[in-house]
């Protein structure tokens, strides 16, 4: 199991190699639907990126500056 830390400081356990999309789904269906990317330890990544270890994870939506930039470049 991987233990991730969310932006609010809470933690969440997910299966080792779970994707960023699966993390968003575990947090909630609304977030999963709105997700366009993720940040793993500060690095912007695709939602299909597997998560290993104990990173800090932030799900990015179009409400975030990085989300707007991602949508403009896709």
mmCIF file of the N, C-alpha and C atoms, coordinates in Angstrom:
data_MODEL
# 
_entry.id   MODEL 
# 
loop_
_atom_site.group_PDB 
_atom_site.id 
_atom_site.type_symbol 
_atom_site.label_atom_id 
_atom_site.label_alt_id 
_atom_site.label_comp_id 
_atom_site.label_asym_id 
_atom_site.label_entity_id 
_atom_site.label_seq_id 
_atom_site.pdbx_PDB_ins_code 
_atom_site.Cartn_x 
_atom_site.Cartn_y 
_atom_site.Cartn_z 
_atom_site.occupancy 
_atom_site.B_iso_or_equiv 
_atom_site.pdbx_formal_charge 
_atom_site.auth_seq_id 
_atom_site.auth_comp_id 
_atom_site.auth_asym_id 
_atom_site.auth_atom_id 
_atom_site.pdbx_PDB_model_num 
ATOM 1   N N  . UNK A 1 1  ? 0.833   -1.186 0.000   1.00 0.00 ? 1  UNK A N  1 
ATOM 2   C CA . UNK A 1 1  ? 0.000   0.000  0.000   1.00 0.00 ? 1  UNK A CA 1 
ATOM 3   C C  . UNK A 1 1  ? 0.879   1.251  0.000   1.00 0.00 ? 1  UNK A C  1 
ATOM 4   N N  . UNK A 1 2  ? 0.394   2.248  -0.699  1.00 0.00 ? 2  UNK A N  1 
ATOM 5   C CA . UNK A 1 2  ? 1.065   3.546  -0.699  1.00 0.00 ? 2  UNK A CA 1 
ATOM 6   C C  . UNK A 1 2  ? 0.242   4.490  0.173   1.00 0.00 ? 2  UNK A C  1 
ATOM 7   N N  . UNK A 1 3  ? 0.907   5.298  0.960   1.00 0.00 ? 3  UNK A N  1 
ATOM 8   C CA . UNK A 1 3  ? 0.215   6.300  1.780   1.00 0.00 ? 3  UNK A CA 1 
ATOM 9   C C  . UNK A 1 3  ? 0.550   7.664  1.192   1.00 0.00 ? 3  UNK A C  1 
ATOM 10  N N  . UNK A 1 4  ? -0.474  8.322  0.665   1.00 0.00 ? 4  UNK A N  1 
ATOM 11  C CA . UNK A 1 4  ? -0.257  9.633  0.058   1.00 0.00 ? 4  UNK A CA 1 
ATOM 12  C C  . UNK A 1 4  ? -0.737  10.723 1.007   1.00 0.00 ? 4  UNK A C  1 
ATOM 13  N N  . UNK A 1 5  ? -0.143  11.884 0.871   1.00 0.00 ? 5  UNK A N  1 
ATOM 14  C CA . UNK A 1 5  ? -0.544  13.039 1.646   1.00 0.00 ? 5  UNK A CA 1 
ATOM 15  C C  . UNK A 1 5  ? -1.236  14.011 0.696   1.00 0.00 ? 5  UNK A C  1 
ATOM 16  N N  . UNK A 1 6  ? -2.417  14.456 1.082   1.00 0.00 ? 6  UNK A N  1 
ATOM 17  C CA . UNK A 1 6  ? -3.210  15.381 0.268   1.00 0.00 ? 6  UNK A CA 1 
ATOM 18  C C  . UNK A 1 6  ? -2.880  16.820 0.665   1.00 0.00 ? 6  UNK A C  1 
ATOM 19  N N  . UNK A 1 7  ? -3.261  17.798 -0.164  1.00 0.00 ? 7  UNK A N  1 
ATOM 20  C CA . UNK A 1 7  ? -2.916  19.196 0.114   1.00 0.00 ? 7  UNK A CA 1 
ATOM 21  C C  . UNK A 1 7  ? -3.391  19.711 1.477   1.00 0.00 ? 7  UNK A C  1 
ATOM 22  N N  . UNK A 1 8  ? -4.493  19.166 1.999   1.00 0.00 ? 8  UNK A N  1 
ATOM 23  C CA . UNK A 1 8  ? -4.991  19.622 3.297   1.00 0.00 ? 8  UNK A CA 1 
ATOM 24  C C  . UNK A 1 8  ? -4.271  18.966 4.473   1.00 0.00 ? 8  UNK A C  1 
ATOM 25  N N  . UNK A 1 9  ? -3.267  18.109 4.182   1.00 0.00 ? 9  UNK A N  1 
ATOM 26  C CA . UNK A 1 9  ? -2.490  17.457 5.217   1.00 0.00 ? 9  UNK A CA 1 
ATOM 27  C C  . UNK A 1 9  ? -3.009  16.082 5.609   1.00 0.00 ? 9  UNK A C  1 
ATOM 28  N N  . UNK A 1 10 ? -4.200  15.726 5.134   1.00 0.00 ? 10 UNK A N  1 
ATOM 29  C CA . UNK A 1 10 ? -4.722  14.396 5.446   1.00 0.00 ? 10 UNK A CA 1 
ATOM 30  C C  . UNK A 1 10 ? -4.003  13.352 4.599   1.00 0.00 ? 10 UNK A C  1 
ATOM 31  N N  . UNK A 1 11 ? -4.115  12.097 5.013   1.00 0.00 ? 11 UNK A N  1 
ATOM 32  C CA . UNK A 1 11 ? -3.457  11.038 4.251   1.00 0.00 ? 11 UNK A CA 1 
ATOM 33  C C  . UNK A 1 11 ? -4.499  10.029 3.787   1.00 0.00 ? 11 UNK A C  1 
ATOM 34  N N  . UNK A 1 12 ? -4.119  9.288  2.762   1.00 0.00 ? 12 UNK A N  1 
ATOM 35  C CA . UNK A 1 12 ? -5.008  8.328  2.135   1.00 0.00 ? 12 UNK A CA 1 
ATOM 36  C C  . UNK A 1 12 ? -4.167  7.136  1.709   1.00 0.00 ? 12 UNK A C  1 
ATOM 37  N N  . UNK A 1 13 ? -4.654  5.937  1.997   1.00 0.00 ? 13 UNK A N  1 
ATOM 38  C CA . UNK A 1 13 ? -3.945  4.736  1.560   1.00 0.00 ? 13 UNK A CA 1 
ATOM 39  C C  . UNK A 1 13 ? -4.554  4.242  0.254   1.00 0.00 ? 13 UNK A C  1 
ATOM 40  N N  . UNK A 1 14 ? -3.682  3.952  -0.697  1.00 0.00 ? 14 UNK A N  1 
ATOM 41  C CA . UNK A 1 14 ? -4.108  3.405  -1.984  1.00 0.00 ? 14 UNK A CA 1 
ATOM 42  C C  . UNK A 1 14 ? -3.200  2.231  -2.324  1.00 0.00 ? 14 UNK A C  1 
ATOM 43  N N  . UNK A 1 15 ? -3.638  1.408  -3.239  1.00 0.00 ? 15 UNK A N  1 
ATOM 44  C CA . UNK A 1 15 ? -2.819  0.277  -3.672  1.00 0.00 ? 15 UNK A CA 1 
ATOM 45  C C  . UNK A 1 15 ? -1.529  0.792  -4.301  1.00 0.00 ? 15 UNK A C  1 
ATOM 46  N N  . UNK A 1 16 ? -0.442  0.071  -4.066  1.00 0.00 ? 16 UNK A N  1 
ATOM 47  C CA . UNK A 1 16 ? 0.837   0.426  -4.695  1.00 0.00 ? 16 UNK A CA 1 
ATOM 48  C C  . UNK A 1 16 ? 0.632   0.439  -6.206  1.00 0.00 ? 16 UNK A C  1 
ATOM 49  N N  . UNK A 1 17 ? 1.157   1.439  -6.874  1.00 0.00 ? 17 UNK A N  1 
ATOM 50  C CA . UNK A 1 17 ? 1.017   1.650  -8.316  1.00 0.00 ? 17 UNK A CA 1 
ATOM 51  C C  . UNK A 1 17 ? -0.385  2.070  -8.750  1.00 0.00 ? 17 UNK A C  1 
ATOM 52  N N  . UNK A 1 18 ? -1.232  2.512  -7.824  1.00 0.00 ? 18 UNK A N  1 
ATOM 53  C CA . UNK A 1 18 ? -2.520  3.099  -8.212  1.00 0.00 ? 18 UNK A CA 1 
ATOM 54  C C  . UNK A 1 18 ? -2.219  4.350  -9.025  1.00 0.00 ? 18 UNK A C  1 
ATOM 55  N N  . UNK A 1 19 ? -3.076  4.669  -9.971  1.00 0.00 ? 19 UNK A N  1 
ATOM 56  C CA . UNK A 1 19 ? -2.855  5.862  -10.791 1.00 0.00 ? 19 UNK A CA 1 
ATOM 57  C C  . UNK A 1 19 ? -3.430  7.097  -10.095 1.00 0.00 ? 19 UNK A C  1 
ATOM 58  N N  . UNK A 1 20 ? -3.006  8.246  -10.572 1.00 0.00 ? 20 UNK A N  1 
ATOM 59  C CA . UNK A 1 20 ? -3.532  9.503  -10.050 1.00 0.00 ? 20 UNK A CA 1 
ATOM 60  C C  . UNK A 1 20 ? -5.055  9.564  -10.257 1.00 0.00 ? 20 UNK A C  1 
ATOM 61  N N  . UNK A 1 21 ? -5.543  9.024  -11.371 1.00 0.00 ? 21 UNK A N  1 
ATOM 62  C CA . UNK A 1 21 ? -6.996  8.993  -11.609 1.00 0.00 ? 21 UNK A CA 1 
ATOM 63  C C  . UNK A 1 21 ? -7.696  8.157  -10.537 1.00 0.00 ? 21 UNK A C  1 
ATOM 64  N N  . UNK A 1 22 ? -7.111  7.018  -10.162 1.00 0.00 ? 22 UNK A N  1 
ATOM 65  C CA . UNK A 1 22 ? -7.698  6.170  -9.128  1.00 0.00 ? 22 UNK A CA 1 
ATOM 66  C C  . UNK A 1 22 ? -7.708  6.877  -7.778  1.00 0.00 ? 22 UNK A C  1 
ATOM 67  N N  . UNK A 1 23 ? -6.706  7.681  -7.507  1.00 0.00 ? 23 UNK A N  1 
ATOM 68  C CA . UNK A 1 23 ? -6.688  8.477  -6.281  1.00 0.00 ? 23 UNK A CA 1 
ATOM 69  C C  . UNK A 1 23 ? -7.853  9.469  -6.310  1.00 0.00 ? 23 UNK A C  1 
ATOM 70  N N  . UNK A 1 24 ? -8.029  10.154 -7.426  1.00 0.00 ? 24 UNK A N  1 
ATOM 71  C CA . UNK A 1 24 ? -9.141  11.103 -7.555  1.00 0.00 ? 24 UNK A CA 1 
ATOM 72  C C  . UNK A 1 24 ? -10.481 10.398 -7.355  1.00 0.00 ? 24 UNK A C  1 
ATOM 73  N N  . UNK A 1 25 ? -10.625 9.201  -7.927  1.00 0.00 ? 25 UNK A N  1 
ATOM 74  C CA . UNK A 1 25 ? -11.860 8.434  -7.768  1.00 0.00 ? 25 UNK A CA 1 
ATOM 75  C C  . UNK A 1 25 ? -12.095 8.049  -6.315  1.00 0.00 ? 25 UNK A C  1 
ATOM 76  N N  . UNK A 1 26 ? -11.027 7.734  -5.605  1.00 0.00 ? 26 UNK A N  1 
ATOM 77  C CA . UNK A 1 26 ? -11.154 7.355  -4.196  1.00 0.00 ? 26 UNK A CA 1 
ATOM 78  C C  . UNK A 1 26 ? -11.573 8.555  -3.352  1.00 0.00 ? 26 UNK A C  1 
ATOM 79  N N  . UNK A 1 27 ? -11.092 9.739  -3.724  1.00 0.00 ? 27 UNK A N  1 
ATOM 80  C CA . UNK A 1 27 ? -11.468 10.951 -2.996  1.00 0.00 ? 27 UNK A CA 1 
ATOM 81  C C  . UNK A 1 27 ? -12.940 11.273 -3.245  1.00 0.00 ? 27 UNK A C  1 
ATOM 82  N N  . UNK A 1 28 ? -13.384 11.172 -4.500  1.00 0.00 ? 28 UNK A N  1 
ATOM 83  C CA . UNK A 1 28 ? -14.785 11.427 -4.798  1.00 0.00 ? 28 UNK A CA 1 
ATOM 84  C C  . UNK A 1 28 ? -15.066 11.442 -6.277  1.00 0.00 ? 28 UNK A C  1 
ATOM 85  N N  . UNK A 1 29 ? -16.281 11.049 -6.690  1.00 0.00 ? 29 UNK A N  1 
ATOM 86  C CA . UNK A 1 29 ? -16.620 10.989 -8.109  1.00 0.00 ? 29 UNK A CA 1 
ATOM 87  C C  . UNK A 1 29 ? -16.616 12.354 -8.800  1.00 0.00 ? 29 UNK A C  1 
ATOM 88  N N  . UNK A 1 30 ? -16.979 13.395 -8.082  1.00 0.00 ? 30 UNK A N  1 
ATOM 89  C CA . UNK A 1 30 ? -16.962 14.736 -8.679  1.00 0.00 ? 30 UNK A CA 1 
ATOM 90  C C  . UNK A 1 30 ? -15.559 15.184 -9.012  1.00 0.00 ? 30 UNK A C  1 
ATOM 91  N N  . UNK A 1 31 ? -14.634 14.928 -8.108  1.00 0.00 ? 31 UNK A N  1 
ATOM 92  C CA . UNK A 1 31 ? -13.233 15.285 -8.349  1.00 0.00 ? 31 UNK A CA 1 
ATOM 93  C C  . UNK A 1 31 ? -12.673 14.455 -9.495  1.00 0.00 ? 31 UNK A C  1 
ATOM 94  N N  . UNK A 1 32 ? -12.999 13.176 -9.529  1.00 0.00 ? 32 UNK A N  1 
ATOM 95  C CA . UNK A 1 32 ? -12.509 12.305 -10.606 1.00 0.00 ? 32 UNK A CA 1 
ATOM 96  C C  . UNK A 1 32 ? -12.983 12.804 -11.965 1.00 0.00 ? 32 UNK A C  1 
ATOM 97  N N  . UNK A 1 33 ? -14.222 13.257 -12.029 1.00 0.00 ? 33 UNK A N  1 
ATOM 98  C CA . UNK A 1 33 ? -14.774 13.745 -13.297 1.00 0.00 ? 33 UNK A CA 1 
ATOM 99  C C  . UNK A 1 33 ? -14.117 15.058 -13.719 1.00 0.00 ? 33 UNK A C  1 
ATOM 100 N N  . UNK A 1 34 ? -13.786 15.907 -12.751 1.00 0.00 ? 34 UNK A N  1 
ATOM 101 C CA . UNK A 1 34 ? -13.202 17.223 -13.049 1.00 0.00 ? 34 UNK A CA 1 
ATOM 102 C C  . UNK A 1 34 ? -11.690 17.180 -13.246 1.00 0.00 ? 34 UNK A C  1 
ATOM 103 N N  . UNK A 1 35 ? -11.047 16.094 -12.836 1.00 0.00 ? 35 UNK A N  1 
ATOM 104 C CA . UNK A 1 35 ? -9.579  16.005 -12.873 1.00 0.00 ? 35 UNK A CA 1 
ATOM 105 C C  . UNK A 1 35 ? -9.042  16.069 -14.300 1.00 0.00 ? 35 UNK A C  1 
ATOM 106 N N  . UNK A 1 36 ? -7.974  16.845 -14.479 1.00 0.00 ? 36 UNK A N  1 
ATOM 107 C CA . UNK A 1 36 ? -7.300  16.926 -15.786 1.00 0.00 ? 36 UNK A CA 1 
ATOM 108 C C  . UNK A 1 36 ? -5.825  16.545 -15.689 1.00 0.00 ? 36 UNK A C  1 
ATOM 109 N N  . UNK A 1 37 ? -5.269  16.566 -14.478 1.00 0.00 ? 37 UNK A N  1 
ATOM 110 C CA . UNK A 1 37 ? -3.860  16.221 -14.248 1.00 0.00 ? 37 UNK A CA 1 
ATOM 111 C C  . UNK A 1 37 ? -3.672  16.050 -12.748 1.00 0.00 ? 37 UNK A C  1 
ATOM 112 N N  . UNK A 1 38 ? -2.439  15.798 -12.349 1.00 0.00 ? 38 UNK A N  1 
ATOM 113 C CA . UNK A 1 38 ? -2.114  15.685 -10.922 1.00 0.00 ? 38 UNK A CA 1 
ATOM 114 C C  . UNK A 1 38 ? -0.717  16.228 -10.698 1.00 0.00 ? 38 UNK A C  1 
ATOM 115 N N  . UNK A 1 39 ? -0.426  16.557 -9.456  1.00 0.00 ? 39 UNK A N  1 
ATOM 116 C CA . UNK A 1 39 ? 0.926   16.903 -9.044  1.00 0.00 ? 39 UNK A CA 1 
ATOM 117 C C  . UNK A 1 39 ? 1.351   15.843 -8.041  1.00 0.00 ? 39 UNK A C  1 
ATOM 118 N N  . UNK A 1 40 ? 2.484   15.210 -8.317  1.00 0.00 ? 40 UNK A N  1 
ATOM 119 C CA . UNK A 1 40 ? 3.060   14.241 -7.405  1.00 0.00 ? 40 UNK A CA 1 
ATOM 120 C C  . UNK A 1 40 ? 4.381   14.819 -6.929  1.00 0.00 ? 40 UNK A C  1 
ATOM 121 N N  . UNK A 1 41 ? 4.454   15.107 -5.652  1.00 0.00 ? 41 UNK A N  1 
ATOM 122 C CA . UNK A 1 41 ? 5.630   15.764 -5.068  1.00 0.00 ? 41 UNK A CA 1 
ATOM 123 C C  . UNK A 1 41 ? 6.016   17.015 -5.851  1.00 0.00 ? 41 UNK A C  1 
ATOM 124 N N  . UNK A 1 42 ? 5.001   17.784 -6.250  1.00 0.00 ? 42 UNK A N  1 
ATOM 125 C CA . UNK A 1 42 ? 5.234   19.058 -6.931  1.00 0.00 ? 42 UNK A CA 1 
ATOM 126 C C  . UNK A 1 42 ? 5.428   18.978 -8.427  1.00 0.00 ? 42 UNK A C  1 
ATOM 127 N N  . UNK A 1 43 ? 5.486   17.777 -8.989  1.00 0.00 ? 43 UNK A N  1 
ATOM 128 C CA . UNK A 1 43 ? 5.704   17.607 -10.430 1.00 0.00 ? 43 UNK A CA 1 
ATOM 129 C C  . UNK A 1 43 ? 4.363   17.340 -11.118 1.00 0.00 ? 43 UNK A C  1 
ATOM 130 N N  . UNK A 1 44 ? 4.028   18.131 -12.126 1.00 0.00 ? 44 UNK A N  1 
ATOM 131 C CA . UNK A 1 44 ? 2.787   17.972 -12.867 1.00 0.00 ? 44 UNK A CA 1 
ATOM 132 C C  . UNK A 1 44 ? 2.864   16.716 -13.727 1.00 0.00 ? 44 UNK A C  1 
ATOM 133 N N  . UNK A 1 45 ? 1.869   15.830 -13.588 1.00 0.00 ? 45 UNK A N  1 
ATOM 134 C CA . UNK A 1 45 ? 1.877   14.550 -14.298 1.00 0.00 ? 45 UNK A CA 1 
ATOM 135 C C  . UNK A 1 45 ? 0.494   14.243 -14.858 1.00 0.00 ? 45 UNK A C  1 
ATOM 136 N N  . UNK A 1 46 ? 0.463   13.295 -15.777 1.00 0.00 ? 46 UNK A N  1 
ATOM 137 C CA . UNK A 1 46 ? -0.767  12.791 -16.373 1.00 0.00 ? 46 UNK A CA 1 
ATOM 138 C C  . UNK A 1 46 ? -1.527  11.960 -15.334 1.00 0.00 ? 46 UNK A C  1 
ATOM 139 N N  . UNK A 1 47 ? -2.837  11.853 -15.490 1.00 0.00 ? 47 UNK A N  1 
ATOM 140 C CA . UNK A 1 47 ? -3.656  11.084 -14.555 1.00 0.00 ? 47 UNK A CA 1 
ATOM 141 C C  . UNK A 1 47 ? -3.359  9.583  -14.596 1.00 0.00 ? 47 UNK A C  1 
ATOM 142 N N  . UNK A 1 48 ? -2.721  9.115  -15.644 1.00 0.00 ? 48 UNK A N  1 
ATOM 143 C CA . UNK A 1 48 ? -2.403  7.686  -15.738 1.00 0.00 ? 48 UNK A CA 1 
ATOM 144 C C  . UNK A 1 48 ? -1.082  7.332  -15.042 1.00 0.00 ? 48 UNK A C  1 
ATOM 145 N N  . UNK A 1 49 ? -0.428  8.309  -14.449 1.00 0.00 ? 49 UNK A N  1 
ATOM 146 C CA . UNK A 1 49 ? 0.846   8.091  -13.780 1.00 0.00 ? 49 UNK A CA 1 
ATOM 147 C C  . UNK A 1 49 ? 0.650   7.253  -12.514 1.00 0.00 ? 49 UNK A C  1 
ATOM 148 N N  . UNK A 1 50 ? 1.408   6.158  -12.371 1.00 0.00 ? 50 UNK A N  1 
ATOM 149 C CA . UNK A 1 50 ? 1.301   5.351  -11.147 1.00 0.00 ? 50 UNK A CA 1 
ATOM 150 C C  . UNK A 1 50 ? 1.955   6.054  -9.955  1.00 0.00 ? 50 UNK A C  1 
ATOM 151 N N  . UNK A 1 51 ? 1.377   5.827  -8.799  1.00 0.00 ? 51 UNK A N  1 
ATOM 152 C CA . UNK A 1 51 ? 1.878   6.443  -7.571  1.00 0.00 ? 51 UNK A CA 1 
ATOM 153 C C  . UNK A 1 51 ? 2.555   5.364  -6.729  1.00 0.00 ? 51 UNK A C  1 
ATOM 154 N N  . UNK A 1 52 ? 3.784   5.632  -6.329  1.00 0.00 ? 52 UNK A N  1 
ATOM 155 C CA . UNK A 1 52 ? 4.528   4.687  -5.494  1.00 0.00 ? 52 UNK A CA 1 
ATOM 156 C C  . UNK A 1 52 ? 5.089   5.424  -4.284  1.00 0.00 ? 52 UNK A C  1 
ATOM 157 N N  . UNK A 1 53 ? 5.358   4.690  -3.248  1.00 0.00 ? 53 UNK A N  1 
ATOM 158 C CA . UNK A 1 53 ? 5.941   5.294  -2.050  1.00 0.00 ? 53 UNK A CA 1 
ATOM 159 C C  . UNK A 1 53 ? 4.922   6.078  -1.264  1.00 0.00 ? 53 UNK A C  1 
ATOM 160 N N  . UNK A 1 54 ? 5.369   7.186  -0.708  1.00 0.00 ? 54 UNK A N  1 
ATOM 161 C CA . UNK A 1 54 ? 4.532   8.016  0.155   1.00 0.00 ? 54 UNK A CA 1 
ATOM 162 C C  . UNK A 1 54 ? 4.591   9.485  -0.278  1.00 0.00 ? 54 UNK A C  1 
ATOM 163 N N  . UNK A 1 55 ? 4.127   9.793  -1.490  1.00 0.00 ? 55 UNK A N  1 
ATOM 164 C CA . UNK A 1 55 ? 4.259   11.159 -2.002  1.00 0.00 ? 55 UNK A CA 1 
ATOM 165 C C  . UNK A 1 55 ? 3.150   12.091 -1.534  1.00 0.00 ? 55 UNK A C  1 
ATOM 166 N N  . UNK A 1 56 ? 3.360   13.364 -1.803  1.00 0.00 ? 56 UNK A N  1 
ATOM 167 C CA . UNK A 1 56 ? 2.304   14.377 -1.665  1.00 0.00 ? 56 UNK A CA 1 
ATOM 168 C C  . UNK A 1 56 ? 1.604   14.419 -3.017  1.00 0.00 ? 56 UNK A C  1 
ATOM 169 N N  . UNK A 1 57 ? 0.287   14.348 -3.020  1.00 0.00 ? 57 UNK A N  1 
ATOM 170 C CA . UNK A 1 57 ? -0.472  14.305 -4.271  1.00 0.00 ? 57 UNK A CA 1 
ATOM 171 C C  . UNK A 1 57 ? -1.549  15.376 -4.257  1.00 0.00 ? 57 UNK A C  1 
ATOM 172 N N  . UNK A 1 58 ? -1.638  16.103 -5.355  1.00 0.00 ? 58 UNK A N  1 
ATOM 173 C CA . UNK A 1 58 ? -2.700  17.088 -5.551  1.00 0.00 ? 58 UNK A CA 1 
ATOM 174 C C  . UNK A 1 58 ? -3.364  16.792 -6.884  1.00 0.00 ? 58 UNK A C  1 
ATOM 175 N N  . UNK A 1 59 ? -4.677  16.678 -6.891  1.00 0.00 ? 59 UNK A N  1 
ATOM 176 C CA . UNK A 1 59 ? -5.424  16.480 -8.124  1.00 0.00 ? 59 UNK A CA 1 
ATOM 177 C C  . UNK A 1 59 ? -5.711  17.861 -8.708  1.00 0.00 ? 59 UNK A C  1 
ATOM 178 N N  . UNK A 1 60 ? -5.407  18.024 -9.985  1.00 0.00 ? 60 UNK A N  1 
ATOM 179 C CA . UNK A 1 60 ? -5.555  19.309 -10.667 1.00 0.00 ? 60 UNK A CA 1 
ATOM 180 C C  . UNK A 1 60 ? -6.842  19.298 -11.495 1.00 0.00 ? 60 UNK A C  1 
ATOM 181 N N  . UNK A 1 61 ? -7.636  20.372 -11.365 1.00 0.00 ? 61 UNK A N  1 
ATOM 182 C CA . UNK A 1 61 ? -8.852  20.547 -12.164 1.00 0.00 ? 61 UNK A CA 1 
ATOM 183 C C  . UNK A 1 61 ? -8.730  21.857 -12.945 1.00 0.00 ? 61 UNK A C  1 
ATOM 184 N N  . UNK A 1 62 ? -9.722  22.160 -13.730 1.00 0.00 ? 62 UNK A N  1 
ATOM 185 C CA . UNK A 1 62 ? -9.705  23.411 -14.498 1.00 0.00 ? 62 UNK A CA 1 
ATOM 186 C C  . UNK A 1 62 ? -9.809  24.648 -13.608 1.00 0.00 ? 62 UNK A C  1 
ATOM 187 N N  . UNK A 1 63 ? -10.121 24.463 -12.343 1.00 0.00 ? 63 UNK A N  1 
ATOM 188 C CA . UNK A 1 63 ? -10.158 25.586 -11.405 1.00 0.00 ? 63 UNK A CA 1 
ATOM 189 C C  . UNK A 1 63 ? -8.754  26.013 -10.989 1.00 0.00 ? 63 UNK A C  1 
ATOM 190 N N  . UNK A 1 64 ? -7.773  25.150 -11.242 1.00 0.00 ? 64 UNK A N  1 
ATOM 191 C CA . UNK A 1 64 ? -6.383  25.449 -10.909 1.00 0.00 ? 64 UNK A CA 1 
ATOM 192 C C  . UNK A 1 64 ? -5.683  26.044 -12.129 1.00 0.00 ? 64 UNK A C  1 
ATOM 193 N N  . UNK A 1 65 ? -4.700  26.928 -11.898 1.00 0.00 ? 65 UNK A N  1 
ATOM 194 C CA . UNK A 1 65 ? -3.971  27.531 -13.005 1.00 0.00 ? 65 UNK A CA 1 
ATOM 195 C C  . UNK A 1 65 ? -3.336  26.456 -13.888 1.00 0.00 ? 65 UNK A C  1 
ATOM 196 N N  . UNK A 1 66 ? -2.741  25.443 -13.255 1.00 0.00 ? 66 UNK A N  1 
ATOM 197 C CA . UNK A 1 66 ? -2.117  24.364 -14.029 1.00 0.00 ? 66 UNK A CA 1 
ATOM 198 C C  . UNK A 1 66 ? -3.150  23.613 -14.858 1.00 0.00 ? 66 UNK A C  1 
ATOM 199 N N  . UNK A 1 67 ? -4.368  23.501 -14.350 1.00 0.00 ? 67 UNK A N  1 
ATOM 200 C CA . UNK A 1 67 ? -5.441  22.819 -15.077 1.00 0.00 ? 67 UNK A CA 1 
ATOM 201 C C  . UNK A 1 67 ? -5.850  23.586 -16.317 1.00 0.00 ? 67 UNK A C  1 
ATOM 202 N N  . UNK A 1 68 ? -5.935  24.900 -16.206 1.00 0.00 ? 68 UNK A N  1 
ATOM 203 C CA . UNK A 1 68 ? -6.269  25.737 -17.354 1.00 0.00 ? 68 UNK A CA 1 
ATOM 204 C C  . UNK A 1 68 ? -5.170  25.615 -18.404 1.00 0.00 ? 68 UNK A C  1 
ATOM 205 N N  . UNK A 1 69 ? -3.920  25.683 -17.969 1.00 0.00 ? 69 UNK A N  1 
ATOM 206 C CA . UNK A 1 69 ? -2.791  25.552 -18.894 1.00 0.00 ? 69 UNK A CA 1 
ATOM 207 C C  . UNK A 1 69 ? -2.799  24.189 -19.566 1.00 0.00 ? 69 UNK A C  1 
ATOM 208 N N  . UNK A 1 70 ? -3.102  23.144 -18.807 1.00 0.00 ? 70 UNK A N  1 
ATOM 209 C CA . UNK A 1 70 ? -3.174  21.790 -19.370 1.00 0.00 ? 70 UNK A CA 1 
ATOM 210 C C  . UNK A 1 70 ? -4.246  21.697 -20.439 1.00 0.00 ? 70 UNK A C  1 
ATOM 211 N N  . UNK A 1 71 ? -5.410  22.238 -20.159 1.00 0.00 ? 71 UNK A N  1 
ATOM 212 C CA . UNK A 1 71 ? -6.513  22.184 -21.119 1.00 0.00 ? 71 UNK A CA 1 
ATOM 213 C C  . UNK A 1 71 ? -6.182  22.974 -22.389 1.00 0.00 ? 71 UNK A C  1 
ATOM 214 N N  . UNK A 1 72 ? -5.492  24.093 -22.237 1.00 0.00 ? 72 UNK A N  1 
ATOM 215 C CA . UNK A 1 72 ? -5.132  24.895 -23.414 1.00 0.00 ? 72 UNK A CA 1 
ATOM 216 C C  . UNK A 1 72 ? -4.114  24.189 -24.308 1.00 0.00 ? 72 UNK A C  1 
ATOM 217 N N  . UNK A 1 73 ? -3.302  23.314 -23.719 1.00 0.00 ? 73 UNK A N  1 
ATOM 218 C CA . UNK A 1 73 ? -2.274  22.617 -24.483 1.00 0.00 ? 73 UNK A CA 1 
ATOM 219 C C  . UNK A 1 73 ? -2.678  21.239 -24.964 1.00 0.00 ? 73 UNK A C  1 
ATOM 220 N N  . UNK A 1 74 ? -3.928  20.838 -24.660 1.00 0.00 ? 74 UNK A N  1 
ATOM 221 C CA . UNK A 1 74 ? -4.335  19.500 -25.112 1.00 0.00 ? 74 UNK A CA 1 
ATOM 222 C C  . UNK A 1 74 ? -5.224  19.561 -26.329 1.00 0.00 ? 74 UNK A C  1 
# 
